[in-house]
Amino acid sequence: MVLCPYCGSQEVRRLPSAAHLAIPAAPAAPQPAVDPLAAAKDFIEEMIRHSEDVGSAFAEEARRIHHCEAPERPIRGIASADECAALQEEGIDVLRLPRPKRREELN
């Protein structure tokens, strides 16, 4: 005999439920291997294209932007490790990237 565990009734019936079909997924197309150095170079070049070069005035301009004394925009420039650390202590986000050498610097 089957009894309902909640009410003790013998009138237990099974209701239909949704069926589960295990359909194998199509195999994913193999992804081309990504060269991490090429990806990093592409990222840096993209950052350079979409930012303003403020040169050695980077730390000063970053502070001016942070304090709303200059228009907000992406900038890049040159700053020492100490200047970057001071900016980060002030709550100014800084991303240090290697400066790519120009073609004339390579020769």
Secondary structure, 3 states (H helix, E strand, C coil): CCCCCCCCCCCCCCCCCCCCCCCCCCCCCCCCCCCHHHHHHHHHHHHHHCCEECHHHHHHHHHHHHCCCCCCCCEECCCCHHHHHHHHHCCCCCCCCCCCCCHHHHC
